[in-house]
Amino acid sequence: MSILAIGTVAFDVIETPFKSAEQVLGGSATYITLAARYFTDPVRLVAVVGNDFPESYINILRDQGVDLGGLEVDAEGKTFAWGGRYHYDLNQRDTLYTHLNVLETFDPVVPEAYRKSRVVCLGNLDPDIQRRVLDQMDGPELVVCDTMNFWIENTPQSLRMLLKRIDCLIINDSEARELAEEPNLIVAARLIRAMGPRVLVIKKGEHGAMLFIDDVVFVAPAYPLEDIQDPTGAGDVFMGGFAGYIAREEHINTEALKRAVIYGSAMASFSVERFGPDRLLDLTEEEINTRLDAFRDLSTIPTIVPLVGITP
Amino acid sequence: MSILAIGTVAFDVIETPFKSAEQVLGGSATYITLAARYFTDPVRLVAVVGNDFPESYINILRDQGVDLGGLEVDAEGKTFAWGGRYHYDLNQRDTLYTHLNVLETFDPVVPEAYRKSRVVCLGNLDPDIQRRVLDQMDGPELVVCDTMNFWIENTPQSLRMLLKRIDCLIINDSEARELAEEPNLIVAARLIRAMGPRVLVIKKGEHGAMLFIDDVVFVAPAYPLEDIQDPTGAGDVFMGGFAGYIAREEHINTEALKRAVIYGSAMASFSVERFGPDRLLDLTEEEINTRLDAFRDLSTIPTIVPLVGITP
């Protein structure tokens, strides 16, 4: 079923201990849609690029089955550009620069044919822009949203207004602690859900992810990877796998959301295996299914016989 | 079946944001045995205390069913004492002081009746002392060992000799990275197991625990706690629950070790709910069994139908 994703389509400069490159195809909407398209169709992208965005990159997205009817080309400006340098351990990175370029004047227009999309994915962007997209939608069944510390710190009021209108927030653990102003992640989850979203997913990188819905907590492991090449976009890929899978499910309930967390985790684990979005371009059905089995093996607790007669 | 634990029996000074107290019953051997005794019998303790150690503390351990035939009272000295102050978020603490006292001259003697113990638990201590205990044992089926950054940094040679003689190392994630000199935890796990132990458990606090054995990785969640009162001893309690449960199992295999990780995690989750070792003194069978069910609910992945026909 249909999914719409808004976010950035970008030129990334990525420096890792293993490889560095410029003009890498990147951005939250790119990673979200490249992951989501494995699960559902159509996958609709709403974003803006500049006059310097090459036809070859547009073809990559189109060849992967992404619907580009909402990709605006701003003839007056340059494509959003981000540069990051990863430390030796790949867990930390420095942002080298962020050039907003065409994003500075971006006022998203959701094409008429997109307004009834079942799932809406609000990739990391100014919360004002995220809300303007929601204003144009016609009763989506699930609104999934990402944000980051920059918006938590600089546009808290706008973010709070947005949180009241979304169903599911997906953020990482440091962002959750910062948003809730609370170090205990379980307390933070409760406080954040009181701000609006019924569903909360907290991503913890190498420590997996947690899902909170109603009174349920679900803990998903991370796939144990010895060889991580490039973490760029992993959070967006998680969101794309999560939301794409949800769009595929007939009923969006707790069990479906748990499965979606595993699919999101699996897609993220693939993404970091190669540089930029490369790994997302040639995944097979068999590879995804095999990794799902691996997630089950990782976390399945063997049968336990309850203790009897142990109290002295 | 039988388990022997060596470690410290201590006076702790604990300062948390909620409560502070002096002369709290503590030490690795205390926490290990108080947890292990829920699972197996006998639970044998080998440790030393000083002339200041009160009869009432001895009675606490004895009343909980801990076999104290190996508890030496050194009439010449004072009991090992440790003081710690927790930060507001309880994830970090400062050590206020460590007075070795009677530990400085401790030369453990394993009573004859203890030498055939099935499982040996080497609580955190000087690796030389841990090895002198192993020298006195008569073919234990499983040797479980803890250590800490102090020994990794200050007695690396002695620790390396010890690692060749143990079956299972239980350490936290920062210790694992330091011991292996490797930031990637999965790579670190491989390097550490190449140092000797066939089984490795890495504790990650609020992020759960990981078990490595042969080609198997098992990821256990942490129990989601909103209200943590005192983390003191949680790692030792994990070890006590883990090793105590293993001593109870007929066959020590991969499935049994996975179950043991869950029991260790469950016991640690209880321990932090109250101050010092208090929570370990009145646990019931029903509470433990209920928490085990909660761990299963936390991490069970719903049935997933493999994807078919997704590749464009």
Interface residues (C-beta under 8 A of the other chain):
Chain A: R37 Y38 F39 Q64 G65 Y88 D89 L90 N91 P183 N184 L185 I186 V187 R190 K204 E206 H207 G208 M210 V216 V217 F218 V219 A220 P221 A222 P224 L225 E226 I228 E255 K258 R259 I262 L283 T284 E285 I288 N289 L292 F295 R296 D297 L298 S299 T300 I301 P302 I304 P306 L307 V308 G309 I310 T311 P312
Chain B: R37 Y38 F39 Q64 G65 Y88 D89 L90 N91 P183 N184 L185 I186 V187 R190 K204 E206 H207 G208 M210 V216 V217 F218 V219 A220 P221 A222 P224 L225 E226 I228 E255 K258 R259 I262 L283 T284 E285 I288 N289 L292 F295 R296 D297 L298 S299 T300 I301 P302 I304 P306 L307 V308 G309 I310 T311 P312
